[in-house]
């Protein structure tokens, strides 16, 4: 049933693509949107039906004397399950049938099915390109400012860097395109070449995951789109890229003590560095979409660090701990999909209400307390690693897994895991500050009037938020699904559950219980709830500020004011820029307008990215004489190519 359902979903995505391309009637865009929405719902149901064993194998056709088959692994189904739900909500709440947005969603989801289900290198690269193209179409179809085209071009350029890296990795693995031979082909290479192939896969899939310095496209691209687009890109697309990276490094990589340990250290370090850099810059953002996109890079970085830890444990012969760390990365991105999609839909609510995505005090949570208020709070708690939400459960599990570094004999591995643990603590603290700012300033604050907001948007926020909380509470019942998704040792998930406890291999070492968190939290909440409901109603008064009672609007905290202290303390990192422009009238005597702009310099943009850009420009100027426009010059080029071909034929 699961395989048939995925076939139907793929067919519906194709209907959505064709309907948008042909447009035989004015209703074609509506048909396309409905087809995509139905396809996503069918995909979600089929994903749940396929757990915990995975789908059956579907034989398609023969390619290069090799059968092309499609099958989704249990790990792929597990990591994509909540992402499908996020996409269902995103397509449901976005009501613009006249745009090409549904066309982009269909392309991206077809790419996801190819990337996670097909069985050779060519189809993997094809799926990657479809995902990239679909994301670009989504962003271009709803860009909110004039920078959308440039941001999309920058995104595609860096994702093509990933494509080139993937092509190089597949080429180095040899003439066999099938995944079944990748491990043996890889093992036939030397340790150095083996490490290079692993780095190519990290660069390839890391381009989508936002690994430093490839993360520089993320904020601009997401900032040119809308909330539902961000929900799609930060859920199903992000999760599919992480699954593909884990499959390459855990299933295909041969276990050489040297190269596996080296790749583990590099992957863990790159993931943790990306997480810290991204959340530092997310904290300074004053746009919902840019902040949430950089937070997505942070969470992807945490999952990548968990994958690196899995490689380190695998190199040390600790297969159970390796499987545990890989599983934690999957669970972390599952919770992230729901929480991040909830906040992206909340940003869509804010934009519909106020016509902008600025993080500012508008009291949206006061206006919609039981939908946007509660759903946004749960999502913010999850992304801040606060109990009992899913983000807390997975980050705490990763802490506990990293504490098993005493089982390793390698000094490099142990040191790396210690540093990853310290970096995880730092990113969690910065993430808490970031989402206190987003929720406190962006959703709370003084209430002001705005436009009416549709019920679908508000329900989307609360549904995804509650799904995140439900996933955390029910995690103890997922043992069969987690066991089959745990690479490279399926036995590692058996020791993850002990009654109502979630334990890292041993209940005597450490444990956590989301179920008990909820029970105890509810008991603690009884007294204040009774006080509010029975007699003591909250009293609303102006805030006390420095000994003076002032107006709410006059003392409101802005997003910039909240984050400016950290910006000032770490000015060597942010390199803040402040620009002031004045315009005058009446011969320059009367000030008419004063414009103030504050920004932060990108950490690597002024260095590596600018260096690459200037290098390409120099090469273009160097070879520009070749494009002289003279017919004789072009004929001479053809003559040279002809002579080279003749020489090659005679040498052969």
C-alpha positions in Angstrom: 0.0 0.0 0.0 2.8 2.4 0.8 4.5 1.9 -2.5 1.3 2.3 -4.4 0.5 5.5 -2.4 3.9 7.0 -3.3 3.3 6.1 -7.0 -0.1 8.0 -6.8 1.6 10.9 -5.1 4.3 11.1 -7.8 1.6 11.0 -10.5 -0.3 13.8 -8.8 2.8 15.9 -8.7 3.3 15.3 -12.4 -0.3 16.4 -13.0 0.5 19.6 -11.0 3.6 20.2 -13.1 1.8 19.6 -16.5 -1.2 21.7 -15.5 1.0 24.7 -14.8 3.0 24.3 -18.0 0.1 23.8 -20.4 -2.6 26.0 -18.8 -5.3 24.9 -21.2 -8.0 26.7 -19.2 -8.1 29.5 -16.7 -8.8 26.9 -14.0 -5.5 25.1 -14.7 -3.6 26.7 -11.8 -6.4 25.7 -9.4 -6.3 22.1 -10.7 -2.5 22.2 -10.2 -2.7 23.4 -6.7 -5.4 20.8 -5.8 -3.3 18.0 -7.4 -0.2 19.0 -5.4 -2.2 19.3 -2.2 -3.8 15.8 -2.7 -0.4 14.4 -3.7 1.2 15.7 -0.5 -1.7 14.2 1.6 -1.3 10.9 -0.1 2.4 11.0 0.4 2.0 11.7 4.1 -0.4 8.8 4.5 1.8 6.4 2.5 4.8 7.4 4.5 3.0 6.5 7.7 1.8 3.2 6.2 5.3 2.3 5.2 6.7 2.5 8.7 8.5 0.7 10.3 9.6 -1.6 7.5 10.0 0.7 4.5 8.3 0.4 1.2 8.5 -2.6 -1.1 10.8 -2.5 -4.2 9.4 -1.0 -7.4 11.2 -2.1 -10.6 11.2 0.7 -13.2 13.5 0.1 -16.2 17.0 -0.8 -17.1 19.7 2.0 -17.2 23.2 1.2 -18.4 22.6 -2.5 -18.1 21.5 -2.0 -14.5 17.9 -2.2 -13.3 16.6 1.1 -11.9 14.5 0.4 -8.8 12.8 2.5 -6.3 12.5 1.8 -2.6 12.3 4.1 0.5 14.3 2.9 3.5 12.7 3.1 7.0 15.1 5.9 7.9 13.9 7.9 4.9 10.3 7.3 5.8 10.9 8.2 9.5 12.7 11.5 8.8 10.2 12.6 6.1 7.0 11.7 8.1 6.6 15.0 10.0 8.0 16.9 7.0 5.1 15.7 4.9 2.7 17.1 7.5 4.5 20.4 7.4 4.1 20.6 3.6 0.4 19.7 3.8 -0.1 22.7 6.1 2.0 25.0 3.9 0.1 24.1 0.7 -3.2 24.3 2.5 -2.7 27.8 3.9 -1.2 29.4 0.8 -4.1 30.4 -1.4 -2.6 31.9 -4.5 -3.7 29.6 -7.4 -2.5 31.9 -10.1 1.2 31.6 -9.2 3.9 29.1 -10.1 4.4 28.2 -6.5 2.6 24.8 -6.6 4.7 24.0 -9.7 7.9 24.5 -7.6 6.5 22.4 -4.7 5.7 19.6 -7.1 9.2 19.7 -8.6 10.9 19.8 -5.2 8.8 16.8 -3.9 9.5 14.8 -7.0 13.2 15.5 -6.4 12.8 14.3 -2.8 11.2 11.0 -4.0 14.1 10.5 -6.5 16.8 11.4 -4.0 15.5 9.1 -1.2 14.2 6.2 -3.2 16.1 5.6 -6.5 19.2 3.3 -6.4 22.0 4.9 -8.4 24.2 7.9 -8.6 22.7 9.4 -11.7 19.2 9.4 -10.3 20.5 10.9 -7.0 22.0 13.8 -8.8 18.8 14.2 -10.9 16.7 14.3 -7.7 19.1 16.9 -6.2 18.7 19.1 -9.3 14.9 18.8 -9.2 14.9 19.8 -5.5 17.1 22.9 -6.3 15.0 23.9 -9.3 11.8 23.5 -7.3 13.0 25.7 -4.5 14.1 28.4 -6.9 10.7 28.4 -8.6 9.0 28.7 -5.2 11.1 31.7 -4.2 10.8 33.4 -7.6 7.0 33.0 -7.7 6.5 35.0 -4.5 9.5 37.2 -4.0 8.6 40.0 -1.7 11.3 42.5 -2.8 13.5 43.4 -5.8 16.4 41.3 -4.5 14.5 38.0 -5.0 16.1 37.3 -8.4 19.6 37.9 -7.2 19.1 35.9 -4.0 17.7 33.0 -6.1 20.7 33.1 -8.5 23.1 33.1 -5.5 21.3 30.1 -4.1 21.4 28.2 -7.4 25.1 29.0 -7.8 26.1 27.6 -4.4 23.8 24.6 -4.9 25.4 23.9 -8.2 28.7 23.8 -6.3 27.2 21.0 -4.4 26.1 19.3 -7.6 29.6 19.4 -9.0 30.9 17.9 -5.8 28.3 15.1 -6.0 29.2 14.4 -9.6 32.9 14.3 -8.7 32.2 11.9 -5.8 30.1 9.5 -8.0 32.8 9.6 -10.7 35.5 8.8 -8.3 33.6 5.8 -7.1 34.0 4.1 -10.5 32.0 3.0 -13.5 29.3 1.4 -11.4 26.4 3.8 -10.9 24.4 1.6 -8.5 24.4 2.2 -4.8 24.9 -1.5 -4.1 28.5 -1.3 -5.4 29.4 2.0 -3.8 30.8 0.6 -0.6 33.0 -1.9 -2.4 34.1 0.7 -5.0 34.9 3.1 -2.2 36.8 0.4 -0.3 39.0 -0.2 -3.3 40.3 3.4 -3.1 43.2 4.4 -0.9 42.7 6.1 2.4 43.4 9.6 1.0 41.0 9.2 -2.0 38.4 7.7 0.4 38.6 10.8 2.6 38.4 13.1 -0.5 35.2 11.3 -1.6 33.7 11.8 1.9 34.6 15.5 1.8 32.9 15.8 -1.6 29.7 14.3 -0.2 29.9 16.7 2.7 30.3 19.7 0.3 27.6 18.3 -2.0 24.8 17.8 0.5 26.1 20.5 2.8 25.3 23.1 0.2 21.6 22.5 0.9 22.1 22.0 4.7 24.0 25.3 5.0 27.4 24.1 6.1 29.8 27.0 6.5 30.7 28.8 4.2 27.9 27.5 1.9 25.2 28.9 4.3 25.6 32.4 2.9 22.7 31.9 0.4 20.2 30.9 3.0 19.1 34.2 4.6 18.7 36.2 1.3 16.8 33.4 -0.4 14.4 32.7 2.4 14.0 36.4 3.0 12.8 36.8 -0.6 10.0 34.2 -0.2 7.0 33.9 2.1 6.2 31.8 5.1 4.8 28.7 3.4 7.8 28.5 1.1 10.1 28.6 4.1 8.0 25.8 5.7 8.5 23.5 2.7 12.3 24.2 2.3 13.1 23.9 6.0 11.2 20.6 6.3 11.0 18.0 3.5 13.9 19.4 1.4 16.3 19.9 4.4 15.5 16.4 5.8 16.0 14.7 2.4 19.4 16.3 2.1 20.4 15.1 5.6 19.2 11.6 4.8 21.3 11.5 1.7 24.4 12.7 3.5 24.0 10.1 6.2 23.4 7.3 3.7 26.6 8.2 1.9 28.8 8.5 5.0 27.3 5.6 7.1 26.3 3.0 4.5 28.7 3.6 1.7 31.8 4.8 3.5 34.2 1.8 4.2 35.3 1.7 7.8 39.0 2.6 7.6 40.2 3.6 11.0 42.1 6.6 9.6 39.7 8.0 7.0 36.5 7.4 9.0 37.9 9.1 12.0 39.2 12.0 9.9 35.8 12.4 8.3 34.1 12.1 11.6 36.2 14.9 13.1 35.7 17.1 10.0 31.9 16.5 9.8 31.3 17.1 13.5 33.5 20.2 13.5 31.8 21.6 10.4 28.4 20.9 11.8 29.0 22.5 15.1 30.8 25.5 13.6 27.8 26.0 11.2 25.4 25.8 14.1 27.2 28.4 16.2 27.8 30.8 13.3 24.2 30.5 12.1 22.5 31.1 15.5 24.8 34.1 16.2 23.6 35.8 13.0 20.0 34.6 13.5 20.0 36.4 16.8 20.7 39.7 15.0 18.0 39.4 12.4 15.0 41.7 12.3 13.1 39.8 9.7 11.1 36.6 10.6 12.1 34.7 7.5 15.8 35.5 7.7 15.9 34.6 11.4 14.1 31.3 11.0 16.2 30.3 8.0 19.4 30.8 9.9 17.9 28.9 12.8 17.3 26.1 10.3 21.0 26.1 9.5 21.8 25.9 13.2 19.5 22.8 13.6 20.9 21.2 10.5 24.4 21.9 11.9 23.5 20.1 15.2 22.2 17.1 13.2 25.4 17.1 11.1 27.5 17.2 14.3 25.5 14.1 15.5 26.4 12.4 12.2 30.1 13.3 12.7 29.9 11.8 16.2 28.4 8.6 14.7 31.4 8.4 12.3 33.8 8.9 15.3 32.1 6.1 17.3 32.1 3.9 14.2 35.8 4.4 13.7 36.3 3.4 17.3 34.4 0.2 16.9 31.3 1.4 18.9 28.6 0.6 16.4 25.7 0.9 18.9 26.8 4.4 19.8 27.2 5.2 16.1 23.6 4.1 15.4 22.4 6.1 18.4 24.0 9.3 17.2 22.6 8.9 13.7 19.2 8.2 15.1 19.4 11.3 17.3 20.2 13.4 14.2 17.0 12.0 12.5 14.8 12.7 15.5 16.2 16.2 15.9 15.3 17.2 12.3 11.9 15.6 12.7 11.1 17.8 15.6 12.7 20.8 13.8 10.5 20.3 10.8 7.3 20.7 12.8 8.6 23.5 15.0 10.1 25.5 12.1 7.1 25.1 9.9 4.8 26.2 12.7 6.8 29.5 13.1 7.0 30.0 9.3 3.2 29.8 9.2 3.1 32.2 12.2 5.2 34.6 10.1 2.7 34.2 7.3 0.0 35.2 9.8 2.0 38.2 10.8 2.6 39.2 7.2 -1.1 38.9 6.3 -2.0 41.0 9.3 0.6 43.8 9.0 1.9 43.5 5.4 5.5 42.9 6.5 7.7 40.2 8.1 9.5 42.5 10.6 10.1 41.3 14.1 8.2 44.0 15.9 5.7 44.3 18.7 2.2 43.9 17.3 0.6 41.6 19.8 -0.3 38.8 17.4 -0.3 36.3 20.2 -2.7 38.4 22.2 -5.1 38.6 19.2 -5.0 34.8 18.6 -3.9 33.3 21.9 -5.2 29.7 21.5 -3.8 29.2 18.0 -0.8 31.5 17.1 0.0 32.1 20.8 0.1 28.5 22.0 1.4 27.0 18.7 4.2 29.6 18.4 5.1 29.1 22.1 5.5 25.3 21.7 7.6 25.7 18.5 9.8 28.4 20.1 10.3 26.1 23.1 11.3 23.2 20.9 13.8 25.3 18.9 15.2 26.7 22.2 15.7 23.2 23.6 13.2 23.8 26.4 11.3 20.8 27.9 9.1 19.0 27.2 9.2 19.8 23.4 11.0 17.6 20.9 14.0 19.9 20.5 14.9 19.5 24.2 14.6 15.7 24.0 16.9 15.3 21.0 19.5 17.8 22.2 19.6 16.2 25.6 20.0 12.8 24.1 22.9 14.1 22.0 24.5 15.5 25.2 24.2 12.1 26.8 25.5 10.2 23.8 28.5 12.5 23.6 29.3 11.8 27.2 30.1 8.2 26.1 33.4 9.5 24.7 35.3 7.6 27.4 34.7 4.4 25.3 37.1 5.7 22.7 40.8 5.3 22.6 41.5 8.0 20.0 42.5 11.4 21.5 41.3 13.2 18.4 37.9 11.6 18.6 37.5 12.3 22.4 38.6 15.9 22.0 36.2 16.5 19.2 33.2 15.1 21.1 34.1 17.3 24.1 34.3 20.4 21.9 31.0 19.4 20.2 29.3 19.1 23.6 30.6 22.6 24.5 29.5 24.0 21.2 26.0 22.4 21.6 25.6 24.1 25.0 26.6 27.5 23.5 24.2 27.1 20.5 21.4 26.1 22.9 22.0 29.2 25.0 22.1 31.5 21.9 19.0 29.8 20.5 17.1 30.4 23.7 17.9 34.1 23.5 17.0 34.2 19.8 13.5 32.7 20.4 12.8 34.7 23.5 13.4 37.7 21.2 11.2 36.2 18.4 8.3 35.3 20.6 8.6 38.1 23.1 9.0 40.9 20.6 7.5 39.3 17.4 4.3 37.8 18.9 3.8 39.5 22.3 4.1 43.1 23.1 1.6 45.9 22.8 -1.4 44.9 20.7 -2.3 47.0 17.7 -4.9 46.8 15.0 -4.2 45.0 11.7 -5.9 43.2 8.8 -8.1 40.1 9.2 -6.3 36.8 9.1 -7.7 33.6 7.7 -8.6 30.7 10.1 -6.5 28.2 8.0 -3.2 30.1 8.8 -3.9 30.2 12.5 -4.9 26.6 12.7 -1.8 25.6 10.8 0.4 27.2 13.6 -1.3 25.3 16.4 -1.6 21.9 14.5 2.2 21.9 13.8 3.0 23.1 17.3 0.9 20.4 19.0 2.3 17.8 16.6 5.8 18.7 17.9 4.7 18.2 21.5 2.9 15.0 20.7 6.0 13.6 18.9 8.1 14.2 22.0 5.6 12.7 24.4 5.0 9.6 22.2 8.7 9.0 21.4 8.9 6.1 24.0 6.4 4.2 21.8 8.4 4.5 18.6 10.9 1.7 19.4 10.1 -0.5 16.3 10.4 2.4 13.9 13.6 3.7 15.5 15.2 0.3 15.6 14.9 -0.2 11.8 16.1 3.3 11.0 19.2 3.1 13.1 22.3 2.8 11.0 24.8 1.1 10.9 23.6 -1.1 13.8 19.8 -1.6 14.2 20.3 -3.0 17.6 21.2 0.4 19.1 17.6 1.6 19.2 16.5 -1.3 21.4 18.4 0.3 24.3 16.8 3.7 23.7 13.6 3.0 25.6 13.1 1.6 29.1 9.4 1.8 30.1 8.5 5.5 30.0 12.2 6.5 29.9 14.3 7.4 26.9 17.9 6.3 27.7 21.2 6.3 25.8 21.9 2.6 25.8 21.8 2.2 29.5 19.2 3.4 32.1 21.9 3.4 34.7 23.9 6.1 32.8 21.3 8.8 32.2 17.7 9.1 31.2 14.9 11.5 30.2 11.1 11.1 30.2 9.0 13.6 28.2 5.9 11.8 29.5 6.8 12.6 33.1 7.8 16.1 32.1 4.2 16.7 30.9 2.6 15.1 34.0 4.8 17.1 36.4 4.4 20.3 34.4 0.6 19.9 34.5 0.6 19.3 38.2 2.7 22.4 38.8 0.4 24.5 36.7 -2.8 23.6 38.6 -2.4 26.2 41.4 -1.7 29.2 39.1 -4.5 28.1 36.8 -7.0 27.9 39.7 -5.9 31.3 40.9 -6.5 32.9 37.5 -9.8 31.1 36.8 -11.4 31.4 40.3 -10.8 34.8 41.7 -7.6 36.6 40.8 -7.7 38.0 37.4 -4.6 39.5 35.9 -4.2 43.2 36.2 -2.9 45.1 33.2 -0.9 48.3 34.0 1.7 50.4 32.2 5.2 49.0 32.6 7.6 50.3 35.3 10.7 51.7 33.6 13.6 53.2 35.5 11.3 54.6 38.3 8.9 56.2 35.8 5.5 55.0 34.7 5.6 55.4 30.9 3.4 54.5 28.0 3.6 51.0 26.6 4.5 52.2 23.1 7.2 54.5 24.4 9.0 51.7 26.4 8.5 48.9 23.8 11.6 46.8 23.2 12.5 46.4 19.5 14.3 43.5 17.9 17.4 45.6 17.4 17.5 46.8 21.0 17.1 43.3 22.3 20.0 41.9 20.3 22.3 45.0 20.3 24.2 44.1 23.5 25.5 40.9 22.0 26.2 42.7 18.8 28.3 45.2 20.7 30.2 42.7 22.8 31.1 40.6 19.8 31.7 43.5 17.4 34.9 41.8 16.3 32.8 38.9 15.0 29.8 40.8 13.7 31.7 43.8 12.4 28.6 46.1 12.7 28.0 48.8 10.2 26.0 51.9 10.9 25.0 54.3 8.2 23.2 57.7 8.5 21.8 59.6 5.6 20.4 63.2 5.8 18.5 65.1 3.2 17.8 68.8 3.4 15.5 71.4 1.8 15.6 75.2 1.6 19.3 75.4 0.5 20.5 72.9 3.0 19.3 74.7 6.2 16.3 72.6 7.1 16.7 68.8 7.8 13.9 67.1 5.9 14.7 63.4 6.4 17.1 61.4 8.6 17.7 57.7 7.6 19.4 55.3 9.9 20.6 51.8 8.9 22.4 49.2 11.0 23.7 45.9 9.7 26.2 43.1 10.4 28.9 42.0 8.1 28.7 38.3 7.1 31.3 36.1 8.8 32.7 34.5 5.6 31.2 36.6 2.9 33.8 39.3 3.0 36.5 36.6 3.0 36.1 33.4 1.2 33.0 34.2 -0.9 34.3 37.6 -2.0 37.7 36.1 -2.8 36.0 33.5 -5.1 34.0 36.2 -6.7 37.0 38.4 -7.4 38.9 35.4 -8.7 36.2 34.5 -11.2 36.0 38.2 -12.3 39.8 38.2 -12.9 39.6 35.0 -15.0 36.7 36.5 -17.0 38.7 39.6 -17.8 41.7 37.4 -18.7 39.7 35.4 -21.2 37.5 38.2 -22.4 39.6 38.6 -25.6 38.4 35.2 -26.8 35.0 36.8 -27.2 36.2 39.4 -29.6 33.2 39.2 -31.9 35.4 38.7 -35.0 34.3 35.9 -37.3 37.9 35.0 -38.3 38.8 34.5 -34.6 35.9 32.1 -34.1 36.9 30.2 -37.3 40.4 29.9 -36.1 39.1 28.4 -32.8 37.2 25.8 -34.8 40.3 25.0 -36.8 42.3 24.4 -33.6 39.6 22.1 -32.2 39.5 20.2 -35.5 43.3 19.7 -35.5 43.1 18.4 -31.9 40.4 15.9 -32.9 42.4 14.7 -35.9 45.6 14.2 -33.7 43.6 12.3 -31.1 42.1 10.0 -33.7 45.6 9.1 -35.2 47.1 8.7 -31.7 44.3 6.3 -30.8 
